[in-house]
Amino acid sequence: MSEGEFVALLGGDALAGPTAQPANADEDESEGWSYETVHSSGGPRGPVDLHSHEVYVLKKRVTMFPATIMIGRALSNDVTIDDVSISKLHARARRMEDGTYALADADSRNGTVVNGRRLGAGEDVVIDQGDTITFGNRVFRLYRAKRIYSLLRMMVAIEGEDDASAD
């Protein structure tokens, strides 16, 4: 598959971070309520595991708020991260014309941190390739789609070398 085909198929840049243990039950922010996160059969909305990392593609999945990518624990978000430290609606991202993103915390319970700096509720900060973003207790790095393609090609080459040396 060519880089262009991969980028078109992926459909957007992505957040990647170490795999966490999935939560069986999530606690609602309201006292006395709890619910279990159930994934719908409407296609993959969660992470794609690449060895020890999860990858979340930053692209619109729902038609509400067309210019904004919603990130959080609820299935109604464009990017759903199943972790109890992440609020139902945790953050919002808007892709800028230059390919960067404006990221804002959505007044989440456990906060959003970009490159070590905690964001105030509703505060926009520009993020780009290689930036470290923390939602709750989960740490991610932003990768452009072309960079993911390069990393995957290197992984395939290394695995091919390992397979050849095992023979």
C-alpha positions in Angstrom: 0.0 0.0 0.0 1.3 3.4 -0.9 1.7 6.3 1.6 -1.1 8.2 -0.2 -3.5 5.2 0.0 -2.7 4.7 3.7 -3.3 8.3 4.6 -6.6 8.3 2.7 -7.6 5.0 4.4 -6.6 6.2 7.9 -8.6 9.4 7.3 -6.7 11.7 9.7 -3.8 12.3 12.1 -3.8 10.3 15.3 -3.1 10.2 19.0 -0.9 7.2 20.1 -0.1 6.1 23.6 0.7 3.1 25.8 -2.0 0.6 26.1 -3.9 0.8 29.4 -6.0 -1.9 31.0 -9.6 -1.5 29.8 -12.1 -0.4 32.4 -15.0 -2.8 33.0 -17.2 -0.2 34.6 -16.9 3.5 34.4 -18.1 5.9 37.1 -20.3 8.7 36.2 -19.3 12.2 37.4 -22.7 12.4 39.3 -22.7 10.8 42.7 -24.6 7.5 43.1 -24.6 6.6 39.4 -22.5 4.2 37.4 -22.7 2.6 34.0 -20.7 0.2 31.9 -19.3 1.4 28.6 -20.7 -0.8 25.8 -19.3 -0.6 22.3 -21.8 -0.4 19.5 -21.7 -2.6 16.4 -21.3 0.5 14.2 -17.7 -0.2 13.4 -14.5 0.3 15.3 -14.6 3.4 17.5 -12.0 2.4 20.0 -8.2 1.9 19.8 -6.3 -0.1 17.3 -3.5 -2.0 19.1 -0.1 -1.7 17.6 1.9 -4.0 19.8 1.9 -2.0 23.1 0.2 1.2 21.9 -3.3 2.4 21.2 -4.0 4.6 18.2 -7.0 7.0 18.0 -7.6 8.7 14.7 -8.6 12.3 14.9 -11.5 12.5 12.5 -15.2 13.3 12.6 -17.4 10.3 13.2 -20.6 12.1 14.2 -22.2 15.0 12.3 -22.9 17.2 15.3 -20.5 20.2 15.6 -18.9 19.6 12.1 -15.7 21.7 12.6 -14.9 20.2 16.1 -13.5 16.8 17.0 -15.0 15.8 20.4 -12.7 13.6 22.6 -13.8 11.8 25.7 -15.1 8.6 27.3 -18.7 8.7 25.9 -19.5 6.8 22.7 -21.1 9.9 21.3 -17.7 11.5 20.8 -15.6 11.4 17.6 -12.7 9.9 19.6 -13.8 7.5 22.4 -11.1 6.6 25.0 -12.4 4.0 27.5 -10.7 5.1 30.7 -12.3 6.2 34.0 -9.8 9.1 34.3 -11.2 10.6 31.2 -14.5 12.7 31.3 -17.4 11.8 29.1 -16.6 15.0 27.1 -13.0 15.7 27.9 -11.6 17.9 25.2 -12.3 19.5 21.8 -10.0 19.8 18.8 -10.3 21.8 15.6 -8.0 21.2 12.7 -6.4 24.4 11.4 -5.6 25.3 7.8 -1.9 24.7 8.4 -2.5 21.1 9.6 -2.1 21.9 13.3 -4.9 21.5 15.8 -6.4 23.9 18.3 -7.1 21.8 21.4 -9.2 22.9 24.4 -10.1 21.2 27.6 -13.9 20.8 28.0 -13.9 21.6 31.8 -12.9 17.9 32.4 -12.6 16.5 35.9 -9.0 15.4 35.6 -7.7 18.0 33.1 -5.8 18.2 29.9 -2.0 18.8 29.8 -0.1 19.7 26.7 3.7 19.3 26.8 3.6 19.6 30.6 1.3 22.6 30.8 -2.2 22.1 32.2 -4.9 23.9 30.2 -7.7 26.0 31.8 -11.3 25.1 30.9 -12.0 26.3 27.3 -8.4 27.5 26.8 -7.2 26.8 23.2 -3.6 25.7 22.6 -2.1 24.8 19.3 -0.8 21.2 19.0 1.2 19.6 16.3 3.3 16.5 15.3 5.2 15.1 18.3 3.4 17.1 21.0 2.5 15.2 24.2 -1.1 15.4 25.3 -2.4 14.0 28.6 -6.1 13.4 29.1 -6.8 12.4 32.7 -4.2 9.7 33.5 -3.6 8.8 29.8 -0.6 10.2 27.9 -0.6 10.4 24.1 1.6 11.8 21.4 0.2 13.5 18.2 1.3 11.9 15.0 0.6 13.0 11.4 -0.8 10.3 9.2 2.3 10.2 7.1 4.5 9.7 10.2 2.3 6.7 11.2 2.8 5.2 7.8 6.6 5.6 8.2 6.6 4.0 11.6 4.5 1.1 10.4 6.8 0.5 7.5 9.8 0.5 9.9 8.0 -2.0 12.2 7.2 -4.3 9.2 10.9 -4.1 8.1 12.1 -4.9 11.5 9.7 -7.8 12.0 10.7 -9.1 8.5 14.4 -9.0 9.6 13.5 -10.9 12.9 11.6 -13.5 10.9 14.5 -14.0 8.5 17.0 -14.3 11.4 14.8 -16.9 13.1 15.1 -19.2 10.0 
